[in-house]
């Protein structure tokens, strides 16, 4: 989790400098984070490379994501970071349609459980072949899924490396 600090020390330091929450806290440290007064903001589900962009993955990933939604809901973690997967030769049009279909199946369940699905976009330098590498891809997924519980985790670092117009590319 942290090589420089023990979890208790890290959480105490974060509170001291003004943090109100932390991301991606491993399950074994969440109690310590909360005891220090921090909110556990999010967690992730699945793998970056293997996602709902492939129809062949839906049978395995939709139940896995439901388990992730349930785990977040049980621990009162509102946001679940999700991924679309690598292209592996697939066209963006096919991958977009499949990603939308997969998240359309998951969004109502996430709504029922009070969990927000946060689709993360990445750059090609750090994550070669990742399909969700443009703002327009993520925006189209969110628009088509049309759920208040389907959002983008928009990282300016990743989109800047993709040479995105950070203010106008939608």
N, C-alpha and C positions, 0 to 999 in steps of 0.2 A: 504494500500500500504506500509506504513512504520509507525510503532508506535513511533519511536524515532525522526522522522523529518517530517516536512511538506514537500509536494512535491517540492516546490520551493527551500527550503533549501537543500534537498537531492540532487537535480539535480545540484545546484551550488557547493556543496561539491564534487560531482563526477567529475565535470569539473576541479575543483581546484586541485584534486589529479591525474588528468591525464586521466580520462576515456574519450573515444570518443563516446561510445554508451551504451545503456541500453536495457535489455531484458524485455519482458512480461509487458510492461507498459500499465496499463488500459487505455481505450480510452479517458477517461475524463482528463488524465494527459499527454497525448502525446504532446499536444501543448506546455505545460510547459517544457517538456524535450527538445523539438526542440528549443524553445526560449532560453534555456540555452546553446544551441550549441551541444546537444547530438543527435546522430542518434538512432532511435527506431529500434533495430536490428531484433526482431522477435515477433511473437505472436503464440498462439496455436489454435487448432481447435478440437472440440470433447472432448471425455472423455477418460481417460487412460484405463478404464475397458471395454468400449464398442467400438469395433473397426471393421475394415474391415476384420479381420480374420474369421468372420462368414458371409457366404453368405446372411443370413437372415437380416443382418444389412445394406447391400449395398444400398437398395432402399431409406433408410433414410439418410445414411451417405454420399453417393456420392453427393447429392444436398447440404447437410450441408457443406461439404468440398469445393465445388465450391463457396458457399457464403463466406467461409473463405478466399479462394484464391482471390475473388473479393474485399473483405474488405482490405486485405493486399495490393493488387495492388493499390486500391484507395488511401491508406495512404502511399504509397511508402515504405512499409515494405517488404523487400525481402524474408525473411524466414518464413515459416509457419510450426510450430511443429505439427506433427501428430503421431498417436499411432496405434498399431495393435490390442490391446484389450486383455482381459483375456482369458485363455484357457477354463474354465468352462467345463472341461472334454473332450474337443476337442483334437485330436492328433495334434502334431506339423506339420506333413505332410499336413493334411487338412487345418490347419490354415495358413501355409505358402502359399499354393496354392491360397487360398481365398484372402489373403493379397496382393499377387502379382496381382491377377486379379483386385482387387479394385484400386490399385495404377496405374495399366496400363490404367484404364479408366480415372483417374485424371491427370496423368502426361502430356498428350498433352495440356490439358486446362491450367495447371500451366505454361507450356512453353509459350503458347500464351500470358499469362498475366504477364510473367516475375517474377513469384514467385517460389521459391525453396521449395519443400516438404522435411522436415527434420524429418525422422522417428527416434523417440527417443527410445533407449533401456534402460531398467531398471533392477534392481536386484530384487531377490525374497524376500529379507529381508524387504525392504521398500514397495514393490509392489507385494505381494503374488499373484501368479497365472498369472502374466503378461506373455504373450507369447513371446514377444521380449526381452528375457533375456540372449541371447548369441550373440556374435559378428557375428557368422556364419549365424544366422537367418537374421540379418539386411543386411549383405553383399549379401546374396542370393536374398533378396527382391530387392536391388538396381541393382544387375546384371541382374535379370530377367526383371525388369521394363525397364531397358536400356534407361534411359532418363537423360540428363544433369541436369534436375530439380528434380531428386529424389536422396536424399543424406541421410546419417546417421548423427544424432546428437549423437555423441559418447562421453559419459561421463565416464571418466576413473574411477571415484568413483563407479559407478554402476557395471561396468565390473570387477573391482578389488574385489568387494564383491561377485561376482559370481565365483571368483577364475579363471578368464580368463587369458590366456597368452596374455598380452596387446600388445605384439609386433609380435606375430606369429600365432594368432588364426583366420586365414582366409583361 
